[in-house]
Amino acid sequence: MSINNKKSDSHVQSLARAFELLEVLSMEKQDLSLTEIALRLKWPKSTVHGLLSTLRDYRYVDQSAINGRYRLGLRLFELGHKVAQNWDIRSTALPIMQKLNRQYGEMVQLATEDVGDVFYIEKVDSTQIIKIVSEIGARLPIHCSALGKVLLAYMPINDVRIILNRKGLVRMTKNTITEIEDLEMELSKIREQGYSFDDQEIMEGLRCVAAPIYDMNGEVHYAVSISAMADRLIDDYFEKVKHSVILAAQEISYNMGYRNR
């Protein structure tokens, strides 16, 4: 496997291999043996063993004392927690997201774009009987979710085309937009109206409305959304939710230093 096909002149192969090894461990829900890791990476066991030994010494990998199998180490959790603490967007957005959740009882999510995916960085779960399952740290296709479309809408068009050409427009439901020209028209509409709507494009029975969050430089790198079952997010209720999501995004933007002059 390969994380990134682009290599700079200063690319360090051993470091890149260590990251690829960590990626393999991150994709498994169970501990892996040396042989299993080597097979997945298609590397010699000696190479994998050396990397595992070094990563274990620095606590990025743990090895079971019982069966010798490997898993991600707690040091990664510690570093991830420090990264999360430094993301002011989460601490700024969360109280506003909680207010939205109290108002409607629906799931509220905060996301950014990462390597062409929607990456969820915060959420407040629904209080409804039928709940939508999502996870912080999860990734979804960017072209067919309200959060993804609103993030695409405020990117330079060349960046959008690079992402779409690399990722493709996979059909998730019968409502998924699968033509680049159609999606570009949708993105233009989103910029005009200031919000994005996902009408069962990523999952049957799910609707979502999202709005952009501006930083102090007037750039959009985050978005906030409300997701609900399709039979609820309609008519007057949709209009109220849409208005509230836009206002929430504006409040977060203001608290992040954005001033619309």
C-alpha positions in Angstrom: 0.0 0.0 0.0 1.0 3.6 -0.4 -0.2 6.7 1.5 0.9 9.3 -1.0 2.3 8.8 -4.4 3.9 12.2 -4.4 7.4 12.2 -3.0 9.5 15.3 -2.4 13.3 15.4 -2.8 13.6 15.1 1.0 11.4 11.9 1.2 12.7 9.6 3.9 11.8 6.0 2.9 12.2 4.5 6.4 9.9 7.1 7.9 7.3 6.7 5.1 7.4 2.9 5.7 6.8 3.5 9.4 3.7 5.6 8.6 2.4 2.9 6.2 2.8 0.3 8.9 0.8 2.4 11.3 -1.9 2.8 8.7 -2.2 -0.9 8.3 -2.6 -1.3 12.1 -5.2 1.5 12.2 -7.4 -0.3 9.6 -7.7 -3.5 11.7 -10.0 -4.1 14.6 -7.8 -6.9 15.9 -4.1 -7.3 16.8 -1.9 -8.5 14.0 1.1 -10.8 13.9 4.4 -10.0 12.3 3.6 -12.3 9.4 0.1 -10.8 8.9 1.6 -7.3 8.7 4.3 -8.3 6.3 1.8 -10.0 4.0 -0.4 -6.9 4.0 2.5 -4.6 3.2 4.3 -7.1 0.9 7.6 -6.4 2.7 10.2 -8.7 4.1 9.6 -9.8 7.7 13.0 -8.5 8.6 12.1 -5.0 7.5 8.7 -5.1 9.3 10.3 -6.5 12.5 12.8 -3.6 12.6 10.2 -1.0 12.2 7.9 -2.6 14.8 10.7 -2.8 17.3 11.5 0.9 16.9 7.9 2.0 17.0 7.4 -0.2 20.1 10.3 1.4 21.8 8.7 4.8 21.3 5.3 3.6 22.3 3.7 4.1 18.9 3.0 0.4 18.8 2.2 -2.1 21.6 3.1 -5.8 21.5 1.0 -8.3 23.5 3.1 -10.1 26.2 0.7 -13.1 25.8 0.7 -13.8 22.0 3.3 -11.3 20.6 0.8 -9.6 18.3 0.8 -5.9 17.6 -1.6 -3.0 17.8 -1.4 0.8 17.8 0.2 2.3 21.0 -1.2 4.7 23.5 1.4 7.3 22.5 -0.7 7.9 19.3 -3.8 8.5 21.5 -1.8 11.0 23.6 -0.6 12.9 20.5 -4.1 12.9 19.0 -5.5 14.3 22.1 -2.9 17.1 22.0 -3.8 17.8 18.4 -7.5 18.0 19.3 -6.8 20.4 22.1 -5.0 22.7 19.7 -8.0 22.8 17.2 -9.7 26.0 18.4 -12.5 25.3 15.9 -13.8 22.4 18.0 -13.9 24.3 21.3 -15.4 27.3 19.5 -18.1 25.3 17.6 -19.2 22.8 20.2 -21.3 25.1 22.4 -23.1 26.3 19.3 -23.6 22.8 18.0 -25.0 21.8 21.4 -27.4 24.7 21.2 -28.6 23.5 17.8 -29.0 20.0 19.2 -31.1 21.2 22.1 -33.3 23.2 19.7 -34.0 20.3 17.3 -32.8 17.1 18.9 -31.1 16.2 15.6 -27.5 15.1 15.0 -25.1 18.1 14.5 -21.7 17.6 12.9 -18.6 19.5 12.2 -16.3 18.5 9.4 -13.3 19.5 7.3 -11.8 18.2 4.0 -8.8 15.9 4.2 -7.1 14.3 1.2 -10.3 14.6 -0.7 -12.7 13.1 1.9 -15.1 14.6 4.4 -13.4 14.2 7.8 -15.7 14.5 10.9 -14.0 16.3 13.8 -16.9 16.9 16.2 -20.5 15.8 16.6 -23.5 16.0 19.0 -25.7 12.9 18.8 -29.4 13.0 18.1 -31.9 12.6 20.9 -34.5 11.1 18.5 -35.7 7.5 19.0 -34.3 6.5 15.6 -30.7 7.7 15.6 -28.1 8.2 12.8 -24.8 6.5 13.5 -21.6 8.4 12.9 -18.2 8.7 14.4 -15.7 11.5 15.0 -12.7 10.6 12.9 -14.8 8.9 10.2 -14.5 9.7 6.5 -17.1 9.8 3.8 -17.1 10.7 0.1 -17.0 14.4 -0.4 -19.3 14.7 -3.5 -22.5 13.3 -2.0 -22.8 14.8 1.5 -24.1 18.2 2.4 -20.9 18.9 4.4 -18.7 17.7 1.5 -20.5 19.7 -1.1 -20.3 22.9 0.9 -16.6 22.4 1.5 -16.1 21.8 -2.3 -18.2 24.8 -3.1 -15.7 27.2 -1.5 -12.5 25.6 -2.9 -10.7 26.9 -6.0 -12.2 25.1 -9.0 -8.9 23.5 -10.0 -8.6 21.9 -6.5 -12.2 20.6 -6.8 -11.5 19.0 -10.2 -8.3 17.4 -8.9 -10.2 15.8 -6.0 -13.0 14.6 -8.2 -10.8 13.2 -10.9 -8.8 11.4 -8.3 -11.7 10.2 -6.1 -14.4 9.8 -8.7 -18.1 10.3 -8.2 -19.2 7.0 -6.8 -22.9 6.4 -6.8 -24.1 5.8 -3.3 -27.9 6.1 -3.9 -30.2 6.8 -6.8 -29.9 10.5 -5.9 -26.1 10.8 -6.0 -24.7 13.3 -8.4 -22.3 11.3 -10.6 -21.4 13.8 -13.4 -18.8 16.5 -12.8 -20.7 19.1 -14.8 -23.8 18.5 -12.7 -21.9 18.7 -9.5 -20.2 22.0 -10.6 -23.6 23.5 -11.2 -24.7 22.3 -7.7 -21.6 23.9 -6.2 -22.3 27.2 -7.9 -25.9 27.1 -6.5 -24.5 26.4 -3.0 -22.3 29.5 -3.2 -25.3 31.6 -4.2 -27.6 30.4 -1.5 -25.0 30.0 1.3 -25.9 26.4 2.3 -25.8 22.8 0.9 -28.5 20.2 1.0 -28.1 16.4 0.7 -31.4 14.8 -0.3 -30.6 11.1 0.4 -27.5 11.3 -1.8 -25.2 9.4 0.5 -27.8 7.2 2.3 -31.4 6.3 1.6 -33.7 7.9 4.2 -31.2 10.5 5.3 -31.3 14.3 4.6 -28.7 16.8 5.7 -28.3 20.6 5.5 -24.8 22.2 6.0 -23.4 25.7 5.9 -19.8 27.1 5.6 -17.7 28.3 8.4 -15.3 31.2 7.5 -12.0 31.9 9.3 -10.5 35.3 10.0 -9.1 35.4 6.4 -12.5 34.7 4.9 -11.6 31.2 3.8 -13.8 28.1 4.3 -12.1 25.1 5.8 -14.9 23.8 8.0 -18.7 23.3 7.8 -21.4 22.5 10.3 -24.6 20.5 9.6 -27.8 19.0 10.9 -28.7 15.5 9.7 -32.2 14.0 10.1 -34.4 11.2 8.8 -35.8 12.1 5.4 -39.4 12.1 6.5 -38.7 14.7 9.2 -36.5 17.2 7.3 -39.2 18.6 5.0 -41.4 21.7 4.4 -41.5 24.2 7.3 -39.2 22.1 9.5 -36.6 22.1 6.8 -36.8 25.8 6.4 -36.4 26.3 10.2 -33.4 23.9 10.4 -31.7 25.5 7.3 -32.0 28.9 8.8 -30.7 27.8 12.2 -27.7 26.0 10.6 -26.8 29.1 8.6 -27.0 31.2 11.7 -24.9 28.7 13.7 -22.2 28.7 11.0 -22.2 32.6 11.0 -21.9 32.6 14.8 -19.0 30.1 14.7 -17.4 32.2 11.9 -17.6 35.4 13.9 -16.1 33.7 17.0 -13.3 32.4 14.7 -12.5 36.0 13.8 -14.4 36.4 10.6 -15.8 39.9 9.8 -17.9 40.3 6.7 -16.9 43.8 5.6 
